[in-house]
Amino acid sequence: MHHAPEWYSQLRDVGMLWQALGGVALFWNNMPKRKFFRLYYALFWILGAAFFLLARRSNLLWVNEGSNVYIVYFLSIIVVLACCKVSIWVALMVGASGFLAQQICGGLELALRSIPAVGAAFDYSNLLVLLDVLFFGTGYYLIWRIYRNKTFRENEHISPLQMGVFSILSFLFSLGFYTVNQYVRGWTNFSPIELTINSLYISIGGIFLLVMQYELIRMQRLNADVQSMKAMLHAQENQWQQGKERAELVNEKYHDLKKLVNSFQGKLDAGMFHKLSKAIESYDDKVETGNRAANVVLTEARELCRSRGIQFTCYVKGSDLDFMEDLDIYSFLKNTMDNAVDAVEKLPEGKERFISLTVRRDGDMIALHEENPCEVVIFENGLPTSEKDPDYHGFGMKSMMRIANKYGGAITAKAEDGVFSLDAIFMPK
């Protein structure tokens, strides 16, 4: 059995509380906070410590060896409710995660101290504080690094039942295991090897539960991404059909108007006839690439750029894209042009506004290159992110990656000297 200085034993409950509260903070970084959450968080540190010190000093029977663990567990959940704008189910899951982090690091430290030589070196030693700092500081940093982008987010697609089950499993594992050892056999009756095994069991079991929980979150996010991607593809398919029908209608009306105006030749004075002819020429201002999907999206892009004062140039040989499905061509070019227009529109007055697009064959592959001036571009995993459409945040680029991968290609992007450039390659089969 380990031995600690008297002052350390008296503060053991306080240390466990502080460790658990620190663990909770590892998992709430993506959640909406209350206005004075830092104040509430600090009060839990101070008032919780005062409570345990008073309980120890007053020798309250219900705050004995073991029950303090239950109190810390529930305080971990309550602090999440007090500091974050979340449901009780989210608080249960995040509080349990923070408590598991404490159990993992504490178990590993206990396992090390169970080695006789190490335990003897730290018995009754004030250096136990440094050991705590080492294990919990290093352990929490590693957990934060691993889970900082995987933690629970607002509006996460996880059911209350799933969150409740995880919290119950954490409760039964950590507290049930602790209770059995404390009250059935007693920690003082463990041999060093048994104590080491039990400590490692606590840590490994806690790691397993955390991995299980955040694997569940990852799977739910992937499922939500798939559903959003399907919805976006359905919307783009409708846009493609509408764009194609609109292009056919405009072309039909243009030829009707052209015939009508030509019928006036000789019946109107030359100036009026010339004016009418010029007026309908804009209806024939469509991009001709040799591929109907590319024609539709690039004609729409030219009209949009003209209306917003953006110089648009493109060189696309549509026949080079014939190996791709029409919807894939439309979706890829549509996302490319929408992102470019959105970036150029954000430029301050006086900045040059242009978009250039080139699609050409280079040996056995098709290369696409797009450029436009830009402000600051935020990259994630090597690709730009956008908040233009909150319903499909980031899915435009994901859709482009999917299409490039479908045709054996890849996408790269960069922003240098105020110019954003996108390059994509496709490999015709």
MODA-V673986 format. One line per field, one symbol per residue. ss: DSSP state (H for helix, E for strand, C for the rest). phi: phi as a letter, one per 40 degrees, with the letter a starting at -180 (. if undefined). psi: psi as a letter, one per 40 degrees, with the letter a starting at -180 (. if undefined). A space follows every 10 residues. Layout:
ss = ???
phi = ???
psi = ???
//
This chain:
ss = CCCCCHHHHH CHHHHHHHHH HHHHCCCCCC CCECCCHHHH HHHHHHHHHH HHHHHHHHCC CCCCCCHHHH HHHHHHHHHH HHHECCCHHH HHHHHHHHHH HHHHHHHHHH HHHCCHHHHH HHCCCCCHHH HHHHHHHHHH HHHHHHHCCC CCCCCCCCCH HHHHHHHHHH HHHHHHHHHH HHHHHCHHHC CHHHHHHHHH HHHHHHHHHH HHHHHHHHHH HHHHHHHHHH HHHHHHHHHH HHHHHHHHHH HHHHHHHHHH HHHCCCCCCH HHHHHHHHHH HHHHCCCCCC CHHHHHHHHH HHHHHHHCCC EEEEEECHHH HCCCCHHHHH HHHHHHHHHH HHHHHCCCCC CCCEEEEEEE EECCEEEEEE EEECCCCCEE CCEECCCCCH HHCCHHHHHH HHHHHHCCCE EEEEEECCEE EEEEEECCC
phi = .cbbddcccc bccccccccc cccdccbbcc ccccdbcccc cccccccccc ccccccccfc ccbbchcccc ccdccccccc ccbbcbcccc cccccccccc cccccccccc cccccdccdc cbcfbccdcc cccccccccc ccccccbcbb ccbcgccbcd cccccccccc cccccccccd ccccbgcccc cdcccccccc cdcccccdcc cccccccccc cccccccccc cccccccccc cccccccccc cccccccccc cccccgcbcd cccccccccc cccbcbcbbg bcccdccccc cccccccbgb cbbabbcccc bccccdcccc cccccccccc ccccccccdg ccbabbbbba cbgcbbbbbb bacaccbcbb fgbcbabcbc cbdgcccccc cccccdbgba bbaabbfgbc bbbbbbbcc
psi = iihiiddddd eddddddddd ddddedeede ihiidfdddd dddddddddd dddddddefh degahddddd dddddddddd dddigiiddd dddddddddd dddddddddd ddeehddddd dehfheeddd dddddddddd ddddddedee ihiifighid dddddddddd dddddddddd dddddhdeeh iddddddddd dddddddddd dddedddddd dddddddddd dddddddddd dddddddddd dddddddddd ddeeheeiid ddddddddde ddeegihhee hddddddddd ddddddeefh hhiihhhdde edeiiddddd dddddddddd dddddeiiie ihhihihhhi hgbeihhhhh iiiibhhhih feiiiifdhd dfhedddddd ddddddffai hiiihhfehh ihhiiihh.
//
